[in-house]
């Protein structure tokens, strides 16, 4: 079993230890040229306290969870002690924020400790979010509040359980300090694990400076790390663009199929690896409406649920612009190549999204009119304020030749006749399928979660944690970690909020 090791305090005073190394770092991004990042250690916190450790994730990396649970482990996870082999850096990047280009953003409160190889041989970044000021902090304090840290920990685990590519949290650590946002809040550090932290904005940082050599270096790095098959093609950068386009299209489709709204789809929040990253003002919908927005700063609905596919394409266009010098020596040919790659976005999104919708309503084969049938249901749900998650889950229990089983799903519509009209067409379509009824229902239950991290439950967990009570967090984590199971003992977590529990706005935490 591994144990803690060779630690060095941030003020460079030696910390003597007889333990061996806990982390086996191999820091490829830190070996890139100096202008890709800034070497900066985390700023120590006053009183690091490990609030939660993701033991299954620790085990996936072969880490000693018991050792990480000690005060010394908490000091490492908070950034007070740097383990042997770490090479702390803040990554440089730019970004379009609400369509306005900001030439220099970068990790203003996050520090990449290093990279680990998990038990499956996959390289993962280990980053401390809320680790103090960096050269990219601008006017920020470099810290994170407990509420946003808890939200990211919780939603990352929920996404992973739903099978959607995502960053995850290894731990969250209280700092014993206060941070000042809309109010005074408890400080915390999120220990984030990601396939990579290169963003569309990372490419923009160099492309907007006219540094084509740096863009090429970054593209070669991304290909080697995330898309090695591209190197075997005759046009590796065109292949890279195509694969990133496909992954983003599929990711956004997956978000929409579970009613998730990211909330801040700026180009600096688009991971080239294809993972969901930067859970800020995000939420899962309760009552369905395509224009739903939760972010407190998205006043015009730029990142609403139904705008996410369009914004995804817009963000990928910015990525394509960065790669133009690598696609061809001629401007015209480069643009043609980029457009051809971007043209694959619609097909990739529609295949995943409409295929998912058909699966959600139990259509196990594809026929003309299926997409219209699914969209008709969504339209009726929006008009009737039907709950997104509960409608699709209740639909799993409907029996084709027994209308009495419609009662639970009918009750979710203000006017049940709106569902009845749709259900008559749906039953006609289901009758054309050859698969047995139980197979359809099982397939639907595997596609439609019973449990999501509902926004009011997340807020309840945050409010309790602010008072030192983590029990609501633990209960919610247990529920959303098994989203497709019935969990009758936790049936109350399927309920949408009462009118006095509705949380309409979420905040990014900076």
C-alpha positions as CSV (number, residue, x, y, z in Angstrom):
1,X,0.0,0.0,0.0
2,X,1.3,3.5,-0.8
3,X,1.8,6.1,1.8
4,X,2.6,9.8,2.1
5,X,5.9,11.1,0.9
6,X,8.7,13.5,0.5
7,X,6.8,16.7,1.2
8,X,8.0,20.3,0.9
9,X,6.4,23.3,2.5
10,X,5.5,26.1,0.2
11,X,7.9,28.5,2.0
12,X,10.6,26.0,1.0
13,X,11.3,24.8,4.5
14,X,12.0,21.1,4.3
15,X,9.4,18.8,5.8
16,X,11.1,15.7,7.0
17,X,9.2,12.5,6.4
18,X,10.2,8.8,6.2
19,X,7.2,7.9,4.1
20,X,7.5,7.0,0.4
21,X,5.8,8.8,-2.4
22,X,2.0,8.7,-2.6
23,X,1.6,10.2,-6.1
24,X,3.5,9.0,-9.2
25,X,3.3,12.2,-11.2
26,X,4.3,12.4,-14.9
27,X,3.8,16.1,-15.9
28,X,3.6,16.4,-19.7
29,X,1.9,19.8,-19.9
30,X,4.5,21.3,-17.6
31,X,7.2,20.3,-20.0
32,X,5.7,22.5,-22.7
33,X,7.3,25.9,-23.3
34,X,7.2,28.4,-20.5
35,X,4.7,30.7,-22.2
36,X,2.1,27.9,-22.0
37,X,1.8,28.3,-18.2
38,X,3.2,30.0,-15.1
39,X,5.0,28.0,-12.4
40,X,3.3,29.0,-9.2
41,X,2.8,27.1,-6.0
42,X,-0.6,27.0,-4.2
43,X,-1.1,29.6,-1.5
44,X,-1.3,27.8,1.9
45,X,-4.6,28.0,3.8
46,X,-5.2,28.6,7.5
47,X,-6.7,25.3,8.6
48,X,-7.1,22.6,6.0
49,X,-9.9,20.1,6.9
50,X,-10.8,17.2,4.6
51,X,-14.5,17.4,4.2
52,X,-15.0,14.6,1.7
53,X,-12.7,12.2,-0.2
54,X,-13.9,10.3,-3.2
55,X,-12.5,6.9,-2.2
56,X,-13.6,5.0,-5.4
57,X,-11.8,7.6,-7.5
58,X,-8.7,7.5,-5.3
59,X,-8.6,3.7,-5.7
60,X,-8.9,4.1,-9.5
61,X,-5.5,5.9,-9.3
62,X,-4.0,3.4,-6.9
63,X,-3.9,6.1,-4.2
64,X,-4.0,5.3,-0.5
65,X,-7.3,6.8,0.6
66,X,-6.5,6.2,4.3
67,X,-3.3,8.2,4.0
68,X,-5.1,11.0,2.2
69,X,-7.6,11.1,5.0
70,X,-4.9,12.1,7.5
71,X,-4.1,15.7,8.4
72,X,-1.0,15.5,6.2
73,X,-3.2,14.2,3.4
74,X,-5.6,17.1,3.9
75,X,-2.6,19.5,3.8
76,X,-1.6,18.1,0.4
77,X,-5.1,18.3,-1.0
78,X,-5.4,21.9,0.2
79,X,-2.1,23.0,-1.3
80,X,-0.2,23.5,1.9
81,X,2.2,20.7,1.2
82,X,3.5,19.8,-2.3
83,X,4.1,16.1,-2.8
84,X,7.2,14.8,-4.5
85,X,7.0,14.9,-8.2
86,X,4.4,17.6,-8.5
87,X,5.2,20.6,-10.7
88,X,2.5,23.2,-9.9
89,X,1.5,25.4,-12.8
90,X,-1.3,27.8,-13.8
91,X,-2.3,27.3,-17.4
92,X,-2.6,30.2,-19.8
93,X,-5.7,30.6,-21.9
94,X,-8.0,33.2,-23.4
95,X,-11.7,32.9,-24.2
96,X,-14.9,34.3,-25.6
97,X,-17.2,35.1,-22.7
98,X,-20.7,35.8,-23.8
99,X,-19.3,36.3,-27.3
100,X,-16.8,38.9,-26.2
101,X,-13.2,38.0,-26.6
102,X,-11.0,38.3,-23.5
103,X,-7.3,37.9,-24.6
104,X,-5.9,36.8,-21.3
105,X,-7.8,34.7,-18.7
106,X,-5.9,31.6,-17.6
107,X,-6.1,29.7,-14.3
108,X,-6.9,32.6,-11.9
109,X,-7.7,30.3,-9.0
110,X,-6.7,26.9,-10.1
111,X,-3.3,25.2,-10.0
112,X,-2.4,22.0,-11.8
113,X,-0.4,19.9,-9.4
114,X,0.5,17.3,-12.0
115,X,-0.7,14.3,-14.0
116,X,-1.4,10.8,-12.9
117,X,-1.9,7.5,-14.7
118,X,-4.9,5.6,-13.5
119,X,-5.3,1.8,-13.3
120,X,-6.6,1.7,-16.8
121,X,-3.5,3.5,-18.2
122,X,-5.3,6.8,-18.7
123,X,-3.6,10.1,-18.0
124,X,-5.5,12.5,-15.8
125,X,-4.8,16.0,-14.5
126,X,-4.9,16.6,-10.8
127,X,-5.8,20.2,-10.2
128,X,-6.5,22.3,-7.1
129,X,-9.4,24.8,-7.6
130,X,-9.4,27.6,-5.2
131,X,-5.7,27.3,-4.5
132,X,-4.9,31.1,-4.4
133,X,-3.8,33.9,-6.7
134,X,-1.8,33.3,-9.9
135,X,-0.5,35.6,-12.5
136,X,-3.9,35.2,-14.3
137,X,-6.0,36.2,-11.3
138,X,-6.6,39.7,-12.4
139,X,-8.6,41.3,-9.6
140,X,-9.7,37.9,-8.2
141,X,-8.8,36.5,-4.8
142,X,-7.9,33.1,-6.2
143,X,-10.1,31.3,-3.7
144,X,-13.3,29.3,-3.9
145,X,-16.3,29.2,-1.6
146,X,-17.7,26.0,-0.2
147,X,-21.0,26.3,-2.0
148,X,-19.7,26.2,-5.6
149,X,-17.1,23.5,-4.6
150,X,-19.8,21.3,-3.2
151,X,-22.0,21.9,-6.3
152,X,-19.1,20.8,-8.6
153,X,-18.3,17.8,-6.5
154,X,-21.9,16.7,-6.5
155,X,-22.8,17.4,-10.1
156,X,-19.6,15.8,-11.4
157,X,-20.5,12.6,-9.6
158,X,-24.1,12.7,-10.8
159,X,-22.9,13.2,-14.4
160,X,-20.4,10.3,-14.1
161,X,-23.2,8.0,-12.8
162,X,-25.4,9.1,-15.8
163,X,-22.6,8.0,-18.1
164,X,-21.8,11.5,-19.4
165,X,-18.2,12.5,-19.9
166,X,-17.2,14.8,-17.0
167,X,-14.4,16.0,-14.8
168,X,-14.7,14.7,-11.3
169,X,-13.6,15.6,-7.8
170,X,-11.1,13.6,-5.8
171,X,-11.8,15.7,-2.7
172,X,-13.1,18.9,-1.2
173,X,-11.2,20.6,1.6
174,X,-12.3,23.4,3.9
175,X,-9.7,26.1,4.3
176,X,-10.6,27.6,7.6
177,X,-10.8,31.0,5.9
178,X,-13.6,33.2,4.7
179,X,-14.2,34.4,1.1
180,X,-16.3,37.4,0.1
181,X,-18.9,37.0,-2.6
182,X,-22.5,38.1,-2.4
183,X,-21.9,37.4,1.3
184,X,-19.2,36.1,3.5
185,X,-18.8,32.3,2.9
186,X,-16.6,29.5,4.0
187,X,-13.6,28.9,1.9
188,X,-12.8,25.5,0.3
189,X,-10.6,23.9,-2.3
190,X,-11.8,21.4,-4.9
191,X,-9.4,18.7,-6.0
192,X,-10.4,18.1,-9.6
193,X,-9.5,15.2,-11.8
194,X,-9.8,15.7,-15.6
195,X,-8.7,14.0,-18.8
196,X,-7.2,17.3,-19.6
197,X,-7.6,21.0,-19.0
198,X,-6.8,22.3,-22.5
199,X,-9.7,24.4,-23.7
200,X,-10.8,26.1,-26.9
201,X,-9.7,29.2,-25.1
202,X,-6.2,27.7,-24.8
203,X,-5.9,27.6,-28.6
204,X,-7.4,31.1,-28.8
205,X,-4.7,32.5,-26.4
206,X,-2.0,31.7,-29.0
207,X,-3.9,32.1,-32.2
208,X,-5.0,35.6,-31.4
209,X,-1.4,36.5,-30.7
210,X,-0.4,35.2,-34.1
211,X,1.8,32.5,-32.6
212,X,1.2,29.8,-35.1
213,X,4.1,27.8,-33.8
214,X,2.5,27.6,-30.3
215,X,-0.8,26.6,-31.9
216,X,1.0,23.8,-33.7
217,X,2.8,22.7,-30.5
218,X,-0.5,22.7,-28.6
219,X,-2.3,20.8,-31.4
220,X,0.5,18.2,-31.5
221,X,0.3,17.8,-27.7
222,X,-3.5,17.3,-27.8
223,X,-3.3,14.8,-30.6
224,X,-0.6,12.8,-28.8
225,X,-2.6,12.8,-25.5
226,X,-6.2,12.6,-26.5
227,X,-6.5,11.8,-30.2
228,X,-3.5,9.6,-31.2
229,X,-5.3,8.2,-34.2
230,X,-5.2,11.6,-35.9
231,X,-1.4,11.3,-36.2
232,X,-1.9,8.3,-38.5
233,X,-3.9,10.3,-41.0
234,X,-2.7,12.4,-43.9
235,X,-4.3,15.5,-42.4
236,X,-3.8,15.2,-38.6
237,X,-5.1,18.7,-37.8
238,X,-8.2,18.3,-39.9
239,X,-8.8,14.9,-38.2
240,X,-8.3,16.6,-34.8
241,X,-10.9,19.2,-35.6
242,X,-13.4,16.6,-36.8
243,X,-13.0,14.5,-33.7
244,X,-13.3,17.5,-31.3
245,X,-16.4,18.5,-33.2
246,X,-17.9,15.1,-32.9
247,X,-17.2,14.8,-29.2
248,X,-18.6,18.2,-28.4
249,X,-21.8,17.5,-30.4
250,X,-22.4,14.2,-28.6
251,X,-21.6,15.7,-25.2
252,X,-24.2,18.5,-25.7
253,X,-26.8,16.0,-26.9
254,X,-26.2,14.0,-23.8
255,X,-26.7,17.1,-21.6
256,X,-30.0,17.9,-23.2
257,X,-31.3,14.3,-22.9
258,X,-31.2,14.6,-19.1
259,X,-32.3,18.2,-18.9
260,X,-29.0,19.6,-18.0
261,X,-28.1,23.3,-18.6
262,X,-24.4,24.1,-18.3
263,X,-25.0,27.8,-17.8
264,X,-21.7,29.3,-19.0
265,X,-20.6,27.8,-22.3
266,X,-17.8,30.3,-22.9
267,X,-14.9,29.0,-25.0
268,X,-12.7,28.9,-22.0
269,X,-15.2,26.3,-20.5
270,X,-15.0,24.0,-23.5
271,X,-12.6,21.1,-22.9
272,X,-10.9,19.8,-26.0
273,X,-11.0,16.3,-24.4
274,X,-14.8,16.3,-24.7
275,X,-15.6,16.3,-21.0
276,X,-18.1,18.5,-19.1
277,X,-16.0,21.0,-17.3
278,X,-16.4,24.0,-14.9
279,X,-19.7,23.4,-13.1
280,X,-20.6,26.9,-12.3
281,X,-24.2,28.3,-12.6
282,X,-25.5,25.0,-13.9
283,X,-28.6,22.9,-13.0
284,X,-30.9,20.2,-14.1
285,X,-34.4,21.3,-15.1
286,X,-37.5,20.5,-13.1
287,X,-40.5,21.5,-15.1
288,X,-39.6,21.4,-18.8
289,X,-39.3,24.5,-20.9
290,X,-36.8,24.8,-23.7
291,X,-35.8,28.4,-22.7
292,X,-34.9,27.5,-19.2
293,X,-31.9,29.4,-17.7
294,X,-30.5,29.2,-14.2
295,X,-27.4,31.3,-14.4
296,X,-27.7,34.6,-12.5
297,X,-25.7,36.4,-15.2
298,X,-27.3,35.0,-18.3
299,X,-29.9,37.7,-18.6
300,X,-30.7,37.2,-22.3
301,X,-30.8,33.4,-22.3
302,X,-27.7,32.9,-24.5
303,X,-27.0,29.6,-22.8
304,X,-30.6,28.3,-22.3
305,X,-31.3,24.6,-22.6
306,X,-32.4,24.9,-26.3
307,X,-29.5,27.2,-27.2
308,X,-26.8,24.8,-26.2
309,X,-26.4,23.1,-29.6
310,X,-26.1,26.4,-31.4
311,X,-23.6,27.7,-28.9
312,X,-21.6,24.5,-29.2
313,X,-21.3,25.0,-32.9
314,X,-20.3,28.7,-32.4
315,X,-17.6,27.7,-29.9
316,X,-16.2,25.0,-32.3
317,X,-16.1,27.6,-35.1
318,X,-13.7,29.6,-32.8
319,X,-11.6,26.5,-32.4
320,X,-11.6,25.9,-36.2
321,X,-10.4,29.5,-36.7
322,X,-7.4,28.8,-34.5
323,X,-6.4,25.8,-36.6
324,X,-6.7,27.5,-40.0
325,X,-2.9,28.0,-40.5
326,X,-2.4,24.2,-39.8
327,X,-5.2,23.0,-42.2
328,X,-3.6,24.4,-45.4
329,X,-1.0,26.9,-46.6
330,X,-3.7,28.6,-48.6
331,X,-6.4,30.6,-46.8
332,X,-9.2,29.5,-49.2
333,X,-8.3,25.8,-48.9
334,X,-8.0,26.1,-45.1
335,X,-11.4,27.6,-44.7
336,X,-13.0,25.0,-47.0
337,X,-11.4,22.3,-44.9
338,X,-12.6,23.9,-41.7
339,X,-16.1,24.3,-43.0
340,X,-16.2,20.6,-44.1
341,X,-15.2,19.5,-40.6
342,X,-17.7,21.8,-38.9
343,X,-20.4,20.5,-41.2
344,X,-20.2,17.1,-39.4
345,X,-21.4,18.8,-36.2
346,X,-25.1,18.8,-37.1
347,X,-25.1,15.1,-38.1
348,X,-23.2,14.0,-35.0
349,X,-25.5,16.1,-32.7
350,X,-28.8,15.0,-34.3
351,X,-27.8,11.3,-34.4
352,X,-27.1,11.3,-30.6
353,X,-29.9,13.6,-29.6
354,X,-32.7,12.2,-31.8
355,X,-31.5,8.7,-31.2
356,X,-31.6,9.4,-27.5
357,X,-35.1,10.9,-27.7
358,X,-36.4,7.8,-29.5
359,X,-34.8,5.6,-26.8
360,X,-36.4,7.7,-24.1
361,X,-39.9,7.0,-25.4
362,X,-39.2,3.3,-26.0
363,X,-38.7,3.2,-29.8
364,X,-36.3,0.4,-30.3
365,X,-36.1,0.7,-34.1
366,X,-36.3,3.8,-36.3
367,X,-39.1,4.7,-38.5
368,X,-40.4,7.8,-40.3
369,X,-42.2,10.2,-38.0
370,X,-40.4,9.0,-34.8
371,X,-38.6,12.3,-34.3
372,X,-41.8,14.3,-34.7
373,X,-43.5,12.0,-32.2
374,X,-40.8,12.7,-29.6
375,X,-40.8,16.4,-30.3
376,X,-44.5,16.5,-30.0
377,X,-44.2,15.1,-26.5
378,X,-41.6,17.8,-25.5
379,X,-43.9,20.5,-26.8
380,X,-46.8,19.2,-24.7
381,X,-44.6,18.9,-21.7
382,X,-43.5,22.5,-22.1
383,X,-47.1,23.8,-22.5
384,X,-48.2,21.8,-19.5
385,X,-45.2,22.4,-17.3
386,X,-44.6,18.7,-16.9
387,X,-41.5,17.6,-15.0
388,X,-38.7,16.6,-17.4
389,X,-37.2,13.7,-15.5
390,X,-40.4,12.4,-13.9
391,X,-42.3,12.4,-17.2
392,X,-39.8,10.2,-19.0
393,X,-39.4,7.9,-16.0
394,X,-43.1,7.5,-15.5
395,X,-43.4,6.7,-19.2
396,X,-41.3,3.6,-18.6
397,X,-44.0,2.1,-16.5
398,X,-46.9,2.5,-19.0
399,X,-48.1,-0.8,-20.4
400,X,-49.2,-0.6,-24.0
401,X,-52.5,-2.5,-23.6
402,X,-53.4,-1.1,-20.2
403,X,-54.4,2.6,-20.1
404,X,-54.8,2.4,-16.4
405,X,-51.0,2.5,-16.1
406,X,-51.0,6.0,-17.5
407,X,-52.2,7.5,-14.2
408,X,-48.8,8.5,-12.8
409,X,-47.6,10.2,-16.0
410,X,-51.0,11.8,-16.7
411,X,-50.8,13.5,-13.3
412,X,-47.7,15.4,-14.3
413,X,-49.7,17.4,-16.9
414,X,-51.9,20.3,-15.9
415,X,-54.4,19.0,-18.5
416,X,-54.1,15.2,-18.7
417,X,-55.9,15.2,-22.0
418,X,-52.8,16.7,-23.5
419,X,-50.9,13.5,-22.6
420,X,-53.8,11.3,-23.7
421,X,-53.8,12.7,-27.2
422,X,-50.1,12.1,-27.5
423,X,-50.3,8.6,-25.9
424,X,-52.8,7.4,-28.5
425,X,-50.3,8.0,-31.3
426,X,-47.4,6.6,-29.2
427,X,-49.3,3.4,-28.5
428,X,-50.0,3.0,-32.2
429,X,-46.3,3.3,-32.9
430,X,-45.3,0.9,-30.1
431,X,-47.7,-1.7,-31.5
432,X,-45.5,-1.9,-34.6
433,X,-42.5,-3.1,-32.6
434,X,-41.7,-6.8,-32.3
435,X,-39.8,-6.6,-29.0
436,X,-41.6,-7.8,-25.9
437,X,-43.1,-5.3,-23.5
438,X,-40.7,-6.0,-20.7
439,X,-37.7,-5.4,-23.1
440,X,-39.0,-2.0,-24.0
441,X,-39.6,-1.0,-20.4
442,X,-36.1,-2.2,-19.3
443,X,-34.5,-0.3,-22.2
444,X,-36.4,2.8,-21.2
445,X,-35.4,2.5,-17.5
446,X,-31.8,2.3,-18.5
447,X,-32.1,5.5,-20.5
448,X,-34.4,7.6,-18.2
449,X,-33.0,8.4,-14.8
450,X,-35.3,8.3,-11.8
451,X,-33.0,10.7,-9.8
452,X,-31.1,13.8,-10.7
453,X,-29.4,16.4,-8.4
454,X,-32.4,18.7,-8.3
455,X,-31.5,22.2,-7.8
456,X,-33.4,22.7,-4.5
457,X,-31.7,19.6,-3.1
458,X,-28.3,20.8,-4.1
459,X,-29.0,24.1,-2.4
460,X,-30.3,22.4,0.8
461,X,-27.0,20.5,0.9
462,X,-25.0,23.7,0.4
463,X,-27.0,25.5,3.1
464,X,-26.5,22.6,5.6
465,X,-22.7,22.4,4.8
466,X,-22.4,26.1,5.5
467,X,-23.6,25.2,9.0
468,X,-21.2,22.3,9.3
469,X,-23.7,19.5,8.4
470,X,-22.7,17.3,5.6
471,X,-25.4,14.7,6.1
472,X,-27.7,16.1,3.3
473,X,-24.7,16.0,0.9
474,X,-24.0,12.4,1.7
475,X,-27.6,11.4,1.2
476,X,-27.9,13.2,-2.1
477,X,-24.6,11.8,-3.3
478,X,-25.8,8.3,-2.5
479,X,-29.0,8.9,-4.4
480,X,-27.5,10.5,-7.6
481,X,-24.8,7.9,-7.7
482,X,-27.5,5.3,-8.7
483,X,-29.7,7.4,-10.9
484,X,-31.4,4.6,-12.7
485,X,-32.3,2.5,-9.7
486,X,-35.7,2.7,-8.1
487,X,-34.4,3.5,-4.5
488,X,-37.9,3.4,-3.0
489,X,-36.3,4.3,0.4
490,X,-35.3,7.6,-1.1
491,X,-38.5,8.2,-3.2
492,X,-38.8,11.8,-1.9
493,X,-35.7,12.8,-3.9
494,X,-37.7,12.2,-7.1
495,X,-40.1,15.0,-6.1
496,X,-39.8,18.4,-7.7
497,X,-39.5,21.4,-5.4
498,X,-42.5,22.9,-3.7
499,X,-43.2,26.6,-4.6
500,X,-41.3,27.7,-1.5
501,X,-38.3,25.5,-2.4
502,X,-37.7,26.6,-6.0
503,X,-34.2,27.8,-6.7
504,X,-34.4,29.9,-9.9
505,X,-30.8,31.3,-9.9
506,X,-27.4,29.8,-9.5
507,X,-24.0,31.5,-9.3
508,X,-20.6,30.9,-10.7
509,X,-18.7,31.3,-7.4
510,X,-16.0,33.7,-8.7
